Amino acid sequence: MLNITELLEQLKASPYEEIHITVPHTGHVSFTNIQPGDVVYGPTGAWKDKPGTQLAFLDRERNPKPICASQKGVISDVRRELDGSFVEAGTRLVTMQHALTREEVVNRLLRHSLHLFNAPERAKYYFVPNVDKKIRTGGVRSVAVHDGMEVFIMSRMKREVPLAYSGPGGCIYEVYFKHTDNVEAGQPLVGVCPPDQLASIEDVIMRAQTEWQEE
Amino acid sequence: MDRSIEKHLHALTDRLHYMRDIFGGAPNDNVALLQSKLQEYRERQTWDNQVDPFADISNLEDLFAFVERKLEADLSPMDKVRIVRHPQRICLRDILENVYDNFTEIGGQDEHSIDPGMLIARAYVTRRRGKKTFHQSVMVIGQEKGHGEDFRNGGSVKPWGNAKALQYMRVAETEGIPIHCYVFTPGSFPVEDYPGAAQQIARNIYSMAGIRVPIIAIFSEGGSGGAEAIGLADKRLMLSHGYYSVISPEGAAAIEGRLRGGERASPELIAHCARYQCITAQDNLQFGYIDQIIQEPSLGARPHHFDFFRALRQEVLRATDETVLAVRGAPFFRGMAARRRRTAENLEEYPVRWGLGATDKKRLVLRRQKKFLKLSRFACVDKRAFFTKLFNAWRDMWRGCWYRVKYDFYRKHQRTISFILEEIAAEWLLVKARMAAPFKALRWGKKPVPDPEQAASDLMALSHWVEDNRIRRWNYLSPRYKIDRTLTCPNAETYGCLDLWGPDLFAEFAGVCSYCGYHFPMEPEWCVQNVFDTNSVFEFNTDIEAGNPLNFPDFDEKIQEAQERTEHKSGCMTFEARIDNIKLVAAMLMGTFRGGSVGAAEGQKFIEAAERARENRQPFLAYVHGTAGIRIQEGTHGLIQMPRCTVAVHQYIESGGLYVVLYDTNSFAGPVASFLGCSPYQFAVRSSNIGFAGPGVIKETTGMDIPPKYHRSYRALSRGHIQGIWDRRHIRANLKQALLTMGGRNLYYR
């Protein structure tokens, strides 16, 4: 269980995520007036409909396309030498540091420490009735799962197929899907925690939630 | 202190605060003087050194009245807006209590109502002649602002509130009692929940154009569509301190100053817009959009002005009497009497029964429709020469005669006439054969022998596909196809559309993204040239031009610029055309001309097109290339087009016409909430937006953030506003299909 504590310490030592802004296709680049150290913002609005801070324009065939910041962060590097030049698709333009939020840290810790059981294909998923009943009465952590146990119902185009859990036994710690939404193939459905590690994981998550300073 | 003096003082303090409020807190010497006098009086009273406090307070009250009269003389339009919005302003409940003798609120009570902003009551007035008493019922409908009650929403009525109003107008029609509408609204609440703000207002206006009982409207705060929803009346009275306007002065200032993202306009700009929009009762009386002004006390009526309520009662009853007498069979003497009583003290002694016979009702509706059609003709620039007009009138008369013979006589007796003609033709054939027999015998040569192969193929082969005159190549290409550039589809993020090359997109693809089907806006000419048969478009009334009737500053240049850029004289193009040889009349609102806004010229052209379609017995198509609403720089000249055009459409549909509306790009506000929204058959082109108010206005008026695709045509389709969404490339085929299925075989049902 050391590794999760270590991870938290690592994250504390460097509480940033580096984001590289690249161009989606070829074209001539012209930067806006941004400098290293500037704070930029990601999409805002209730529906994330207002685009983030504009970083550059990419012009192909006289079609200037704005390139905007995808997250809130501080600009660490701007490749000014590319200004006005023709670039290939995928060329990095700007690097920015995004300060991790508490929610993101907790998410990372959980993804790292839990066993994630992924969706085999794009479908809607439900819990089988007895598991669902248990979750309703005692919460998700009251459900113990083991390899080969039928836990989910995969529903696609009204055809419902039972789906068995595979992986180490333990209790369900986190549920990553909603029964109303489709889950893409390969996306996690649940995170399972071995019973002996439950206490320590809860402890680390608690620490992350109380100690993490958001900028 | 004497309780009664305290009461007087309290009232004076209230009056002082009111005065301060209505001048917007601006420093005013007169108000300062009153304040110091009042303060002086209070101090003297505290020291108890007054000889005759009652005489002093009476003097003070006289001084207040004097100053109020003085201030009244220099009220600006913006001051009047503040008067109307003040919580102390009279509201509908005050009127119900003081003007009518008894009333019962129906359709909900106070906050327990589907929309407390719309108040409906059955009320009655009692009139006495000698010993005889008359009880006369009316349906009172109006927006209730309350005195600052939150749940009333400031008289901003939601769609279901307007639906309730319409429901009870129908009740009044069934019961045959007059309707009194009191307009106290800053505007309708712009939500697109079922049935949609615009759609419901359109239904209201359309129905009011045909309601068969007298309607009297009294305007206090007439804000745009909300006012029109209950304002199409036989007589329109207006309180002297009210306003009647197409948009609030703040909204006009935001548009005029091109403010975005919650910026606030300066008070000077707002006052400037209020002045130039000509929103006061006096302006509207001069334009003819209201019939009469009811004088209020100095600085506006408040609930304690009982004399005002008495005057209001007199005027409302007189207006109802006059409306009834004007359409009765023998209105002469009593009509004259009603007019003479204008100066009389009491008209309760001359009761008039408000019931109408069937013929009177027809006359009433016709009178109302004519009244609205006549309005605002002067507000557009009509450059047609006198002789042209005379010639047009003469041609219309002959065309009218011809169509009357064709449809009213020939179509009615078609079977008999064709039977007689067939009989005559058969007789003639026989006579001809007999007469030609001797000459036929002399003819030489062989008879033509039918080709057996051709005969077999005619019998055995499948029928040929008859070309339906589909356009396979576009007749018109957007000039943008000449620009060598690529464009990004707005849905690229969602659907991963690749960039589109302009010359492809604007020529072959007809402005449609080949990955997701998004429709880029095209020019109005694209539709004219590509939807209708080649060379079938005949434009008329091109000389009716958009003008600047209110002399709005700098607006002449803007209109001129739009005219030069688009090569059209107004934002509405009216023409006759054919689709696969089906003749129709069309009116097109062009989004390229001042955003497709509708002013007096556009309204006039639309009305004349509807009348032409009615005369010609042809389907009427309103193709909305784009409309941003009513042209605010024309003020009420623009706003009045809502009821006017709806009346024209009502007449057209009631006479049996097929009215189809097709929305392209963006269609918002007034026109959608009246003459477009009232069509039973409305369609949209893909990627179009339809709604009542845009996102910015919704944010400003309601404080709500709306989802990004709130106005998409698919939402309008889901709530039943429109009947279908068409691909631009299939407009022609779909339109033909619509004309054939909805118009029937003769395209003129009934």
Interface residues (C-beta under 8 A of the other chain):
Chain A: H25 G45 A46 W47 D49 R60 E61 R62 N63 K65
Chain B: I483 D484 R485 T486 L487 T488 D499 W501 D705 P707 P708
